[in-house]
C-alpha cells in the first residue's frame, strides 16, 4: 500500500492512482503540495480503503489480499 499526504491511495480498476508525496493536509500552514491529475473514464471502478485494511491479516500473519 502506498500513501500520499497521510492517506492511503485509492485504486482505479485494481491499480493504484498516481499521487505525489507531501505533508498531510493542514500540518504546516506554509506547506505546498504537488497536484497530480488523472483522466477518468465512464465505467472506471474505484476502491477506497482505510487504515484498517493494513491491520487485516490472514492465518499466517500476512497482510490480507497481498
N, C-alpha and C positions, 0 to 999 in steps of 0.2 A: 504494500500500500504506500502511496506517495502522498505527501502533504504539501500544501501551499498556504501561506498566511495562517497557519494554525488549524486548518481544516483538512479532512480527508477529501481527496479529489473525487468528483463524480465520474461515472463511466457512461460512455455513449456506445451502444451496440456492443457491449462487452470489452471495450478498450478505454483506458484512462484518457480523459480530456487533457490536452496540454495546458500547463499553467506555469507561471513564473514564481520563483521563491520570493519571499519578502517577510516583513514583520506582520504579526497578527494585527488586524484592523483595530485601530484605537489605542494600540500600545504606546506609540510615540507620536505626538502631535505633528512633528516635522518629518515623519517617515513618508516616503513616496514609493508606492508600489507600482511595479510594471503591469501594464494591461495586456492581456492576451485575448484575442478574439478567435472564435471558431465559427465556421459556416454550419448551420443546422439545416437538415432536410426534413421534409414531411415524412413521418413514419419513424424517425430516429427514436430509439428507446433509451431512456436514461435510468441509471441506478445511483441513488444517493445513499451513503452509508454513514453511520455514526461510529464513534469510537468503540462501541460495544462489539462491533464486528472483529476488532483486533483482539478482544478478550475471548471470543468463541473458539474453543479448542476441541479437536477430535480426541478419541480414546488414547492416542499416542502423544498428546500434548502439542500437536501441530496446529497452526492457525487454520481454522476450518475453511475449506474451499480453496486453499492454496497448495 
